[in-house]
């Protein structure tokens, strides 16, 4: 082979290197702005968190990370868009466990959560609180449940949607306490909250990020927290575990996912970037303000976590007969 021919082949190989590096998460990735799909409408806790994290990732990685809200059908519309995206690291999704671990057990989704996505990492978690209006006569969960058991007593609770972790927390409480409380469905967390504040419904469960301002103002009273240990965001609120509900735990997890087929080196770079952003000292006040606990994990931890979380809620949904009406 002539020297000229060898030079030409070498130049061709060098010319192919940058796209390959980009595809594998090399130094040229990201090559353009990264779309971060949030499969819920703007304004909610997941959206607020995703915007803060995306801004930090864009600053750290040198390209904008742009949040795109695609709500509907318990998040399945946005998840389908992410599943169909090119697996090159330029489309990601930030979603709560109600979307990636629960929705497929309630809705006829057009994707396979395990097959069509690669989990990058858990990101953060948030406890939930069982809440009543601040002027309600119940000072404790025991008092509330005692009232719910009285003959002829009609107790109600608001839910923000079927399959939300807030609904499942109440279902778990009703099952373990052996009480009946009538469910009233609303279109989202905001309307459910307003219904309780207005006295249309007597109780609701809500993630800490949304509940803390209402608790601090006295508009709502927290009767119990859904974590195993007391949360630092409301250390005076007892847990269900403390109150005798053994094994009770419902936590809202938020995770970062990519389309299946995204190269492993790129997934590892994403994992490292997200972990660094979450653990950066200057970001800790933001997470504290949002009542979020950092849950960053290595890439290898995702499959076991996902299967356990998905199986837990599949079995619970079947046992309780929860269905989309």
JODA-V167185 format. One record per backbone hydrogen bond with DSSP energy under -1.0 kcal/mol. CO is the residue of the C=O (numbers start at 1). NH is the residue of the N-H. E is the energy in kcal/mol with one decimal. If there is no record, write none. Layout:
co:CO nh:NH e:E
co:CO nh:NH e:E
This chain:
co:2 nh:6 e:-2.3
co:3 nh:7 e:-2.3
co:4 nh:8 e:-2.2
co:5 nh:9 e:-2.3
co:6 nh:10 e:-2.3
co:7 nh:11 e:-2.5
co:8 nh:12 e:-2.2
co:9 nh:13 e:-2.3
co:10 nh:14 e:-2.3
co:11 nh:15 e:-2.3
co:12 nh:16 e:-1.4
co:16 nh:20 e:-1.5
co:17 nh:21 e:-2.8
co:18 nh:22 e:-2.5
co:19 nh:23 e:-2.5
co:20 nh:24 e:-1.7
co:21 nh:26 e:-4.9
co:22 nh:25 e:-1.3
co:26 nh:29 e:-2.0
co:34 nh:66 e:-3.0
co:35 nh:92 e:-2.8
co:36 nh:68 e:-2.6
co:37 nh:94 e:-2.2
co:38 nh:70 e:-2.4
co:44 nh:48 e:-2.5
co:45 nh:49 e:-2.4
co:46 nh:50 e:-2.7
co:47 nh:51 e:-2.0
co:48 nh:52 e:-1.6
co:49 nh:53 e:-2.7
co:50 nh:54 e:-2.6
co:51 nh:55 e:-1.9
co:52 nh:56 e:-1.7
co:53 nh:57 e:-2.7
co:54 nh:58 e:-2.6
co:55 nh:59 e:-1.7
co:56 nh:60 e:-2.5
co:57 nh:61 e:-2.6
co:58 nh:62 e:-1.3
co:64 nh:34 e:-2.8
co:66 nh:36 e:-3.0
co:68 nh:38 e:-2.2
co:72 nh:77 e:-1.5
co:73 nh:76 e:-2.1
co:75 nh:79 e:-2.0
co:76 nh:80 e:-2.1
co:77 nh:81 e:-1.8
co:78 nh:82 e:-2.0
co:79 nh:83 e:-2.6
co:80 nh:84 e:-1.7
co:82 nh:85 e:-1.1
co:86 nh:88 e:-2.1
co:90 nh:35 e:-2.8
co:92 nh:37 e:-3.0
co:93 nh:257 e:-2.7
co:95 nh:255 e:-2.8
co:96 nh:99 e:-1.9
co:96 nh:100 e:-1.9
co:97 nh:101 e:-2.1
co:102 nh:105 e:-2.1
co:103 nh:106 e:-1.9
co:103 nh:107 e:-2.8
co:107 nh:109 e:-2.0
co:112 nh:116 e:-3.2
co:116 nh:260 e:-2.0
co:118 nh:258 e:-2.5
co:121 nh:256 e:-2.7
co:123 nh:295 e:-3.2
co:124 nh:254 e:-2.5
co:125 nh:293 e:-2.5
co:126 nh:252 e:-2.3
co:127 nh:208 e:-2.9
co:128 nh:226 e:-2.2
co:129 nh:206 e:-1.8
co:130 nh:223 e:-3.2
co:131 nh:204 e:-1.8
co:132 nh:221 e:-3.2
co:133 nh:136 e:-2.2
co:140 nh:144 e:-1.8
co:141 nh:145 e:-2.8
co:142 nh:146 e:-2.2
co:143 nh:147 e:-2.0
co:144 nh:148 e:-2.2
co:145 nh:149 e:-1.3
co:147 nh:150 e:-1.2
co:150 nh:153 e:-2.0
co:155 nh:182 e:-2.5
co:157 nh:184 e:-2.5
co:159 nh:186 e:-2.2
co:160 nh:188 e:-1.4
co:161 nh:164 e:-1.5
co:164 nh:168 e:-2.1
co:165 nh:169 e:-2.2
co:166 nh:170 e:-1.5
co:167 nh:171 e:-2.4
co:168 nh:172 e:-2.4
co:169 nh:173 e:-2.0
co:170 nh:174 e:-2.8
co:171 nh:175 e:-2.3
co:172 nh:176 e:-2.6
co:173 nh:177 e:-2.5
co:174 nh:179 e:-1.6
co:182 nh:157 e:-2.6
co:184 nh:159 e:-2.1
co:186 nh:188 e:-1.6
co:188 nh:192 e:-1.7
co:189 nh:193 e:-2.5
co:190 nh:194 e:-2.5
co:191 nh:195 e:-2.0
co:192 nh:196 e:-1.6
co:193 nh:197 e:-2.4
co:194 nh:198 e:-2.1
co:195 nh:200 e:-2.4
co:195 nh:201 e:-1.2
co:203 nh:158 e:-2.8
co:204 nh:131 e:-3.3
co:206 nh:129 e:-2.2
co:207 nh:211 e:-2.0
co:208 nh:212 e:-2.8
co:211 nh:215 e:-2.3
co:212 nh:216 e:-2.9
co:213 nh:217 e:-1.8
co:214 nh:219 e:-1.1
co:214 nh:220 e:-1.8
co:219 nh:134 e:-2.8
co:221 nh:132 e:-2.1
co:224 nh:130 e:-2.5
co:225 nh:240 e:-1.7
co:226 nh:250 e:-2.0
co:231 nh:234 e:-1.3
co:234 nh:237 e:-2.0
co:238 nh:225 e:-2.3
co:239 nh:243 e:-1.5
co:240 nh:245 e:-2.7
co:241 nh:244 e:-1.4
co:244 nh:246 e:-1.3
co:245 nh:248 e:-1.9
co:252 nh:126 e:-2.0
co:253 nh:97 e:-2.0
co:254 nh:123 e:-2.9
co:254 nh:124 e:-1.2
co:255 nh:95 e:-1.9
co:256 nh:120 e:-2.5
co:256 nh:121 e:-1.6
co:257 nh:93 e:-2.3
co:258 nh:118 e:-3.1
co:259 nh:262 e:-1.5
co:263 nh:267 e:-2.1
co:264 nh:268 e:-2.6
co:265 nh:269 e:-1.8
co:266 nh:270 e:-2.6
co:267 nh:271 e:-2.6
co:268 nh:272 e:-2.5
co:269 nh:273 e:-2.5
co:270 nh:274 e:-2.8
co:271 nh:275 e:-2.4
co:272 nh:276 e:-2.4
co:273 nh:277 e:-2.2
co:274 nh:278 e:-2.6
co:275 nh:279 e:-2.2
co:280 nh:283 e:-1.9
co:283 nh:287 e:-1.9
co:284 nh:288 e:-2.4
co:285 nh:289 e:-2.3
co:286 nh:290 e:-1.7
co:287 nh:292 e:-2.7
co:288 nh:291 e:-1.4
co:293 nh:125 e:-2.0
co:298 nh:301 e:-1.6
co:299 nh:302 e:-1.3
co:301 nh:305 e:-1.9
co:302 nh:306 e:-3.3
co:303 nh:307 e:-2.3
co:304 nh:308 e:-2.0
co:305 nh:309 e:-2.6
co:306 nh:310 e:-2.9
co:307 nh:311 e:-2.7
co:308 nh:312 e:-2.2
co:309 nh:313 e:-1.8
co:310 nh:314 e:-2.3
co:311 nh:315 e:-2.5
co:312 nh:316 e:-1.9
co:313 nh:317 e:-2.6
co:314 nh:318 e:-2.1
co:315 nh:319 e:-2.4
co:316 nh:320 e:-2.3
co:317 nh:322 e:-1.8
